[in-house]
Amino acid sequence: MGKLTYIQGAFILTATNLVTGSISFVFRVFLTRAIGSEGIGVYQLILPLYLLFITLVSGGVITAVSKLIAEQVPGRNYRNMYKIIKISEITIGIWSLALCILIFFNTDYLANHVLKDNRTQLSVLVFTPAVFFISLSAVLKGYFFGLQDVNPPAFIDILEKLIRVVGLLLTTYYLLPFGIEYVCAGVMAGMAAGELISLFLLYLQYKIRRPVVSTRTDTDLTAKIIVRILKTALPLSLSGALTTIMDMVIAIIVPMQLRLAGYSNSNALSLYGQVTGMVMPLLFFPFIIISSLGITLVPAITASYTAGNWTALNKKCNDSLKITSVIAFASTALFIIFPWELCRIFFKCPEAGNMLFLMAFVCIFEYWQFTLFAVLNGIGMQHVVLKNSILHIIISVACSYFLIPIPSIGIYGFVIGFCASAVLICLWNLMDIKRVRRIRIEYGNSLLKPFIAFIVMLTAIKHCNYYLITNNIRSSNMIISSLAGLVCFFLVLILTGAITLKQLKSTFAIK
């Protein structure tokens, strides 16, 4: 297979994410049925802490390594690439090992004082090795992404999820008689086993696929490599850790502030569940494509930036923003027209559609925000990403804390915070990118033309849906009208030149 473009790589990662997402969904359904609501409650206590530790050891590592590798691609300096991988593995390995030792000797404190449930202690102990394995895997994934070779990490990720599900089935079957504590620990053991196998396969692929060094080229100083890894990884890891902590804080603040607004404990938890467990998953489901694009975009931008190829850099930037706009506007149209139907079909909770309707209007800002973060990372502005991530947290938490207790606002205080942070952070990102004088964003192609297609799609769906309902075709009105709207949407994109048939052919034609 020939070398893939970053857009083709993004589509492969998207397909992979859809497969792994489906496997994870099956994993969650089976686990819920096996251990019940109380067991899931214990599992949900462990998961945020596990994700926090993973973020601390690997949150910015993939981006950092992929950037360093991408810089070596134009000069084909494979000798320096291998030195970067070796130094990265040692540096990140030492850091993650130190963290794992810290976790190991403090499992009692984490279980009883942080998670406040002693049934989580065994799970914390068991997931500790997984943190170490994931940190080393992140370096190897960064290597493949830096070369824009997404196939090994993508397919190994699917295999890891399958191993996890098999582990879940086995541990649940054998450990269920011993109680929830042992089942959760068994699930974590399955995760650790999956991560170990994933690390082994990634390393095997790295050894098999790496080119032979035939010429003696200069390499960077070890100290310089370490500094550059830390300079990129630390802000991103801190940003990811702060976001994870913010989610944990929001989980405490929102129900608490709703009770201050006069809601009962049951209603407060119900509203919080609607917005975080129903609206947000729907809103971010199309985001799978954007996140995949972000992963492949960073090394692609870095390679062009390092080579001083501003024409290629601007093309990648604008093409990515155009794809982001297409996904965002198409999703927005469906969320605006069918918010109550979507919440009813997926969650049997049509009342959550009110929040989905309002939050849908900032999809374009939320999605652009992520792509702009990828561009900023690619040109080495991680400090800006950290700064704007902190501002996002401050806005979200402040709105939830001060607005939710007002009875006339309630849960919409969270919605206001989400919308305000999405708009403001997106605009701040644009202003920060504008300071790089050679980057030119073509708003006509990347924003205006997709917006025109969005208006046409919105109109087509409304008229088609009205026609179907008035003719008593209600069983499939949403599907038919949505398909009609999407056809109109892509026709307008092609007619306006936002998307050309040549671009589609080059994107999907994998050599």
C-alpha positions in Angstrom: 0.0 0.0 0.0 1.3 3.5 -0.9 1.7 6.3 1.6 -1.6 7.7 2.7 -2.5 11.4 2.8 -3.4 12.8 6.2 -7.1 12.9 5.1 -7.1 9.3 4.0 -5.4 8.4 7.3 -8.2 10.3 9.1 -10.9 8.2 7.3 -9.1 5.0 8.3 -9.0 6.2 12.0 -12.6 7.2 11.8 -13.6 3.7 10.6 -11.4 2.2 13.3 -13.0 4.4 16.0 -16.5 3.4 14.8 -15.5 -0.3 15.2 -13.8 0.2 18.6 -16.7 2.4 19.7 -19.2 -0.4 18.8 -17.1 -2.9 20.7 -16.9 -0.5 23.7 -20.7 -0.1 23.6 -21.1 -3.9 23.7 -18.6 -4.0 26.5 -20.6 -1.4 28.5 -24.0 -3.1 27.9 -22.8 -6.5 29.0 -21.0 -5.1 32.0 -24.2 -3.2 33.1 -26.3 -6.3 32.8 -23.8 -8.4 34.6 -23.1 -6.2 37.7 -26.1 -4.0 37.8 -26.4 -0.3 38.7 -24.4 -0.5 41.9 -21.6 -2.3 40.2 -21.6 0.3 37.4 -21.5 3.0 40.0 -18.3 1.5 41.5 -16.8 1.1 38.0 -17.6 4.7 37.2 -15.8 5.8 40.3 -12.6 4.0 39.1 -12.8 5.1 35.4 -12.2 8.9 35.8 -9.1 8.2 38.0 -7.8 5.7 35.5 -8.3 8.2 32.7 -6.6 10.9 34.7 -3.5 8.9 35.2 -3.5 7.9 31.5 -3.7 11.5 30.5 -0.8 12.4 32.8 1.5 9.9 31.2 0.4 9.9 27.5 -1.9 13.0 27.0 0.6 14.9 24.9 3.1 12.2 24.1 1.5 11.0 20.8 1.4 14.6 19.6 4.9 15.4 20.8 6.5 12.3 19.2 4.5 12.6 16.0 5.7 16.2 15.6 9.4 15.3 16.2 9.2 12.4 13.7 7.3 14.5 11.1 10.1 17.0 11.2 12.6 14.3 10.1 10.4 13.1 7.2 11.5 15.7 4.6 15.2 14.9 5.1 14.6 11.1 5.6 16.8 11.2 8.7 15.8 7.7 10.0 18.8 7.6 12.3 17.5 10.6 14.2 14.0 9.2 14.2 15.2 6.0 16.0 17.1 8.1 18.5 14.0 10.1 19.2 12.0 6.9 19.8 14.7 5.5 22.1 15.0 8.7 24.1 11.2 9.1 24.2 10.6 5.6 25.5 13.3 6.0 28.2 12.0 9.5 29.3 8.3 8.7 29.3 9.0 5.2 30.7 10.8 6.6 33.7 8.1 9.2 34.3 5.2 6.7 34.1 7.1 4.1 36.2 7.6 6.7 38.9 3.8 7.5 38.8 2.9 3.8 38.9 5.1 3.3 42.0 3.4 6.3 43.6 -0.1 4.8 42.8 1.0 1.3 44.0 2.0 2.5 47.4 -1.1 4.8 47.8 -3.9 2.6 46.6 -5.5 2.6 50.1 -5.5 6.4 50.2 -6.9 6.7 46.6 -9.7 4.2 47.3 -10.8 5.5 50.7 -10.1 9.2 50.6 -10.3 10.1 46.9 -12.8 7.7 45.5 -14.3 7.1 49.0 -15.2 3.4 48.4 -12.8 0.7 49.7 -14.2 -1.7 47.0 -12.2 0.3 44.4 -8.8 -0.5 46.1 -8.1 -3.7 44.3 -9.1 -2.2 40.9 -6.7 0.7 41.4 -3.9 -1.8 42.2 -4.7 -3.9 39.1 -4.9 -1.0 36.6 -1.5 0.4 37.6 0.6 -1.7 35.1 -1.8 -0.6 32.3 -0.7 3.0 32.9 2.9 2.1 32.2 2.1 0.0 29.1 0.0 2.9 27.7 2.8 5.4 28.1 5.2 3.3 26.0 2.5 2.5 23.4 1.9 6.3 23.0 5.5 6.8 21.9 5.2 4.1 19.2 1.8 5.4 18.1 3.4 8.9 17.8 6.1 7.3 15.5 3.5 5.8 13.1 1.3 8.9 13.1 4.4 11.1 12.4 5.1 9.0 9.3 1.4 9.2 8.4 1.2 5.4 8.6 -2.0 4.9 10.6 -2.7 1.3 9.8 -0.6 -0.4 12.6 -2.1 1.6 15.5 -5.6 1.5 14.0 -5.9 -2.2 13.6 -4.0 -3.0 16.8 -6.5 -0.8 18.6 -9.3 -3.0 17.3 -7.5 -6.1 18.4 -6.9 -4.6 21.9 -10.7 -3.8 22.3 -11.6 -7.4 21.3 -9.1 -8.8 23.9 -10.7 -6.5 26.4 -14.2 -7.8 25.7 -13.0 -11.5 25.9 -11.3 -10.6 29.2 -14.5 -9.1 30.4 -16.5 -12.2 29.6 -14.0 -14.5 31.3 -13.5 -12.4 34.4 -17.2 -11.7 34.8 -18.1 -15.4 34.5 -15.5 -16.5 37.0 -15.4 -13.6 39.5 -19.1 -12.6 39.7 -19.7 -15.0 42.6 -17.0 -13.2 44.6 -18.7 -9.8 44.4 -18.5 -6.4 42.6 -15.1 -5.6 43.9 -13.5 -8.6 42.2 -15.5 -8.2 38.9 -14.3 -4.5 38.6 -10.7 -5.6 39.3 -11.1 -8.3 36.7 -12.3 -5.8 34.1 -9.2 -3.6 34.9 -7.0 -6.7 34.6 -8.5 -7.3 31.1 -7.6 -3.7 30.2 -4.1 -4.1 31.4 -3.7 -7.4 29.4 -5.1 -5.7 26.3 -2.6 -2.8 26.7 0.3 -5.2 27.2 -0.5 -7.1 24.0 -1.1 -3.8 22.2 2.4 -2.6 23.2 4.0 -5.9 22.1 2.3 -5.7 18.7 3.2 -2.0 18.2 6.8 -2.7 19.0 6.8 -5.8 16.6 5.4 -3.6 13.8 7.9 -0.9 14.6 10.8 -3.4 14.3 9.4 -5.0 11.1 8.4 -1.8 9.2 11.3 0.6 10.0 13.6 1.3 7.1 17.3 0.3 7.3 19.7 3.1 8.0 22.1 3.1 5.1 23.8 6.5 5.6 25.3 8.1 8.6 23.4 11.3 9.4 23.6 13.8 12.2 21.4 13.3 15.2 20.1 15.7 17.8 21.6 15.9 21.2 19.9 13.7 23.8 19.2 16.7 26.1 17.7 18.6 23.2 15.3 15.7 22.3 14.2 15.4 26.0 13.6 19.2 26.2 11.5 19.2 23.0 9.5 16.2 24.1 8.7 17.8 27.4 8.1 21.2 25.9 5.3 19.8 23.7 4.0 17.0 25.9 3.7 18.7 29.3 1.3 21.5 28.2 -0.9 19.0 26.4 -0.8 16.5 29.2 -1.6 19.3 31.7 -4.4 20.5 29.4 -5.9 17.0 29.2 -5.6 16.4 32.9 -7.3 19.7 33.7 -10.1 18.8 31.3 -10.5 15.4 33.1 -10.5 17.1 36.5 -13.0 19.6 35.2 -15.4 16.8 34.2 -15.1 15.4 37.7 -15.7 18.9 39.2 -18.7 19.4 36.9 -20.1 16.1 38.0 -20.1 17.4 41.6 -21.1 21.0 40.9 -24.1 20.5 38.6 -26.3 18.3 40.8 -25.3 20.4 43.9 -26.2 23.7 42.3 -29.4 22.3 40.9 -30.4 21.4 44.5 -29.7 25.0 45.5 -32.1 26.0 42.7 -34.9 24.0 44.4 -34.7 20.7 42.6 -35.0 17.4 44.5 -31.9 15.2 44.5 -33.6 12.8 42.1 -34.6 15.6 39.6 -31.1 17.1 39.9 -29.4 13.8 39.0 -31.9 13.2 36.2 -31.2 16.6 34.6 -27.4 16.1 34.9 -27.8 12.6 33.4 -29.8 14.1 30.5 -27.2 16.7 29.6 -24.0 14.5 30.1 -25.3 11.1 29.3 -27.7 11.9 26.4 -27.2 15.3 24.8 -23.4 15.4 24.9 -22.9 11.9 23.4 -25.3 12.8 20.5 -23.6 16.1 20.0 -20.1 14.6 19.9 -20.9 11.4 17.9 -19.9 13.1 14.6 -16.8 14.4 16.4 -15.2 10.9 15.8 -14.3 12.2 12.3 -12.9 15.5 13.6 -10.8 13.9 16.3 -9.3 11.4 13.8 -8.6 14.3 11.5 -6.8 16.1 14.3 -4.5 13.2 15.0 -3.3 13.0 11.4 -3.3 16.7 10.9 -0.7 17.6 13.6 2.3 15.7 11.9 1.1 16.8 8.5 1.1 20.5 9.5 4.5 20.0 11.3 6.1 18.5 8.2 5.1 21.5 6.1 6.0 24.0 8.8 9.4 22.5 9.3 10.1 22.5 5.5 8.9 26.1 5.2 6.3 25.0 2.7 3.6 27.5 3.5 1.5 26.7 0.4 1.1 23.1 1.5 0.5 24.2 5.1 -2.2 26.6 4.1 -3.8 24.0 1.9 -3.9 21.4 4.7 -5.2 23.9 7.2 -8.0 25.1 4.9 -8.9 21.6 3.7 -9.2 20.4 7.3 -11.4 23.4 8.3 -13.6 22.8 5.3 -14.1 19.1 6.3 -14.8 20.2 9.8 -17.4 22.7 8.6 -19.1 20.0 6.4 -19.4 17.6 9.4 -20.5 20.4 11.8 -23.1 22.0 9.5 -24.6 18.6 8.4 -24.8 17.5 12.1 -26.3 20.9 13.2 -29.1 20.6 10.6 -30.2 17.2 11.9 -29.9 18.3 15.6 -31.9 21.5 15.0 -34.7 19.7 13.0 -35.0 16.5 15.0 -33.6 17.1 18.5 -36.7 15.6 20.3 -37.0 12.7 17.9 -33.2 11.8 18.3 -33.4 11.9 22.1 -36.6 9.8 22.0 -35.2 7.2 19.6 -31.9 6.7 21.3 -32.7 7.4 25.0 -36.5 7.4 25.3 -36.2 10.9 26.7 -37.6 13.5 24.3 -37.4 16.3 26.9 -33.6 16.2 26.6 -34.2 17.5 23.0 -34.6 21.1 24.4 -30.9 21.2 25.4 -29.8 19.4 22.3 -31.6 22.0 20.2 -29.8 24.9 21.9 -26.4 23.3 22.0 -26.5 22.3 18.4 -26.1 26.0 17.3 -22.5 26.0 18.5 -21.4 22.8 16.8 -19.5 24.7 14.3 -17.5 26.6 17.0 -16.9 23.5 19.1 -15.7 21.4 16.1 -13.6 24.3 14.6 -12.0 24.7 18.0 -10.6 21.2 18.0 -9.2 21.5 14.4 -7.6 24.9 15.3 -6.0 23.3 18.3 -4.5 20.7 16.0 -3.1 23.5 13.7 -1.7 25.3 16.8 0.0 22.1 18.0 1.4 21.5 14.5 3.2 24.9 14.4 4.5 24.5 18.0 2.1 26.7 19.9 1.3 24.3 22.7 1.3 27.1 25.3 -1.6 28.7 23.5 -3.5 25.4 23.5 -2.9 25.2 27.3 -3.9 28.8 27.9 -7.2 28.5 25.9 -8.0 25.1 27.5 -7.7 26.8 31.0 -10.0 29.6 29.8 -12.5 27.0 28.6 -12.5 25.3 32.0 -12.9 28.7 33.8 -15.9 29.7 31.6 -17.6 26.3 31.9 -17.2 25.9 35.7 -18.0 29.6 36.4 -21.3 29.5 34.4 -22.3 26.2 36.1 -21.5 27.5 39.5 -23.1 30.9 39.3 -26.0 30.4 36.9 -27.5 27.0 37.7 -28.7 28.0 41.2 -30.9 30.7 39.6 -34.3 29.0 39.5 -35.3 30.5 36.2 -32.1 29.2 34.5 -31.3 25.9 36.3 -29.6 23.3 34.1 -29.4 25.8 31.2 -26.6 27.4 33.2 -24.5 24.5 32.1 -25.7 24.9 28.5 -24.8 28.6 28.6 -21.3 27.8 29.8 -20.9 25.1 27.1 -22.0 27.5 24.3 -20.1 30.5 25.6 -16.8 28.6 26.0 -17.2 27.0 22.5 -17.6 30.4 20.8 -15.0 32.3 22.8 -12.3 29.6 22.6 -12.8 29.2 18.9 -12.5 33.0 18.3 -9.4 33.1 20.6 -7.8 30.3 18.6 -8.5 32.2 15.3 -6.9 35.3 16.8 -3.8 33.3 17.9 -3.4 31.7 14.4 -3.8 35.1 12.8 -0.6 36.2 14.5 1.2 33.7 12.3 1.3 36.0 9.3 1.8 33.4 6.6 -1.2 31.3 7.5 -4.2 32.5 5.5 -7.7 31.0 6.3 -10.0 31.0 3.3 -13.3 31.7 4.9 -15.2 31.5 1.6 -14.3 27.9 0.9 -13.9 26.6 4.4 -16.9 28.3 6.0 -19.2 30.4 3.7 -19.9 27.7 1.1 -20.6 24.9 3.7 -22.9 27.4 5.4 -24.9 28.0 2.2 -25.2 24.2 1.8 -26.4 24.0 5.4 -29.2 26.6 4.7 -30.3 24.6 1.6 -30.1 21.3 3.6 -32.2 22.8 6.5 -34.8 24.1 4.0 -34.9 20.7 2.1 -35.4 18.7 5.4 -38.1 21.0 6.7 -40.1 20.9 3.4 -39.7 17.2 2.9 -40.6 16.4 6.5 -43.7 18.7 6.3 -44.8 16.9 3.1 -44.3 13.4 4.6 -46.2 14.3 7.8 -49.1 15.9 6.0 -49.4 12.8 3.8 -49.4 10.6 7.0 -45.9 9.0 6.2 -44.7 9.2 9.8 -42.9 5.9 10.4 -39.9 6.9 8.2 -40.2 10.7 7.8 -37.0 11.5 9.7 -34.9 9.1 7.7 -36.3 10.0 4.3 -36.1 13.8 4.9 -32.6 13.6 6.4 -31.4 11.6 3.3 -33.0 14.2 1.0 -31.4 17.0 3.0 -27.9 15.4 2.8 -28.2 14.9 -0.9 -29.1 18.6 -1.4 -26.2 19.5 1.0 -23.5 17.7 -1.0 -25.0 18.8 -4.3 -24.6 22.4 -3.2 -21.0 21.8 -2.0 -20.2 20.3 -5.4 -22.0 23.1 -7.4 -20.2 25.8 -5.4 -16.8 24.2 -5.8 -16.3 23.7 -2.1 -15.8 20.0 -2.9 -14.7 18.8 -6.3 -15.0 15.3 -7.8 -11.2 15.3 -8.3 -10.8 15.8 -4.5 -13.2 13.0 -3.7 -11.5 10.6 -6.1 -8.0 11.4 -4.7 -9.3 11.0 -1.1 -10.9 7.6 -1.5 -8.5 6.2 -4.1 -6.0 4.3 -1.8 -3.0 3.1 -3.9 
